Structure formats: C-alpha cells, structure tokens
Amino acid sequence: MDDALIRFRHAADRENRHRRLRRRYSLELQHDAVAYWQRRRREDGVRTIAAALGVSVTTLQRWTRGSVSRPRFRPIEVVDPAPAINASAAAVAIQITAAGPRVEGLTVEAAARLLALLR
C-alpha cells in the first residue's frame, strides 16, 4: 500500500471509530479519495480502487462525479437552411461530433418537435 492510501484508511477509521454501519466521511477525506482515484484510475478500475480505500463503489463514483465539472448546457446555433429544390425531398443529416450531435436539414419547428419527443 502506498502512503496516501494508508493515511486515508487511518483517517477514515479515526472519523468512524464508533460507527459500524453508515460510515461518514469528511469533505477532506472525500477529496483525498478523489485525488487517489485520479492518480490510480489509469492502472486500476473503480472497483479495485474503492476496495483499497475501504468504501463502496457507488460512494466512490458519487464522489468522483462531483469532482468533474461539466457545463450544464451547451451552446447551439440556429442557422437558416439553404432553400430546398423539393421540400418533400429535404434530407436530414445527423452527425456525431466531439462537441455533441449535430442535426442538419430541420426547420426550427421540426427541431423543437424532435427535442420534445426526445425528452
């Protein structure tokens, strides 16, 4: 075991000395566990890391999800489509890009209906 893991386990045992069930962890210990996970995640899976820390997999996953900041919304851009030669033959293209899905060939009303159906 490395030093960070030993320190975490000792601190967790001290904090939960009188608790057998429903152990609680301070924010500092949660941050220590997330830092340990970030260092070890390339070599070991989340199950292995959680077992080494002595916490459940779901607890470690909850802590790690809280540590990653993701934007709540992504900006979108609505542009006027090029005029179609035949309105009934308009094609819809869906591209999956690194920035997210991109849908081309829909009117604003059709895009709104699609979003409502996807909810």
N, C-alpha and C positions, 0 to 999 in steps of 0.2 A: 504494500500500500504506500502511496506517496503521502507527503506531509500534509497537503491540503485536505486530502480525504480523512486522514487521522484527526486533524483539527476539527473538521466538520462533524465527524462522528462523536468526538468528545463533547463539543459544544452542544450538539443535539441531545446527548444523554444528560448533560447538566440542566438544560432547559426543561427536559421532560422527566426529571428524576422521579416525580410522584405520579406520573401518568403512565398507565399501561396501555390504555386504549385512547384513541383520538389524540394523538400527539400533535403538538402545536410547534410551529417554527417561526422565529422572529424574522423580520424583513432582512436583517443582516445575514442570517443563515440561508434564507431563500436566495439572496444574491450570491452568496458563496457557492451554493449548489448549482446555480445557473452558470457561474463562471467556470466551475469544474466541468459541467456538461459541455460548455463551449470549447474547452481545451481537449476533451476526450471524445467528442462526437465523431471525429473522423476515423478513429480507431475502433470504437465500441458503439453498440446500439444503445438505445434509450433504456431497454430492459436491463442490460448489464450495468449501466451507469446508475440507474435507480437502485438496483440491488446493492451495489457497492456503497452508495450513500445511505442505504437503510430506509428509503422512502418508497412509496408505491409509484408505479409507472404513471398513473394518472396524475398524481401530485406533481411529479417532475415535469410532465407535459404541460400542466396548467401553469407552473412557474415559468417554463421556457416560452410558452405562448405569450405570456405577459411581458417578457423581456424584449420581444421583437416588435418594433414599432412599424406599423404598416398604415399607409394612408387609408382613411375610411372610404373616400370617394376618389375616383379617377376622372380627370377632365375629359370631356368629349367634345367633339367638333361636329357641328351640323353644317353640311355644305349643300348647295343646290345641285341636284343631279343634272347630268347632261341630258338634253331632250332626247327621248327615245323615238326611234323611227316608227315603231309599232308599240303602242302602250301595252298591249296584251303579251308581247314577246319580251318585255323587260326582264333581264336576268338579275338574280340576286346572288352576290358573291359574299361568302363568309371566309375571312382569313383569320387564322390564329397566329398572333404575333407575340413578341416578348412583352409588349405593352398591354396585351389583352386581345380579346376578339374584336374584329373589325368587320362590320356589315356594310356592304355597298349595294346600291340599287333599290333602296326602300325610300318611300316618301316619309315625311315626318309622322304622318298619321299611321302609316303601316308600322313604323318603328315603335311608336307608342303602343300600338296593339300587341306587337311582339313582346315588348317589355312587360306588359300587363299579363300576358299568357305565361311568361317565364317566372313570374313571382310565385 
